[in-house]
């Protein structure tokens, strides 16, 4: 299965959020383990949502997110 995250953009977002929510602690890197864990979590959420889709229609929508 291929990646579903834009890893570069996700790392930048994590570092920005760390600056906002953890002032005074300078983060400079995001580990590959953290990125892999996020990737697996996102894939799991997508699979979970696809499984509960109605059997009618042609549009995928996740209204319960």
Number of C-alpha atoms within 10 A of each C-alpha: 4 5 10 11 16 9 15 9 10 14 19 14 12 15 18 13 12 16 14 10 10 12 10 9 9 10 13 9 10 13 9 11 9 10 17 14 12 16 17 14 12 14 16 12 11 12 11 11 16 13 9 9 14 10 7 6 7 7 7 10 11 11 7 5 6
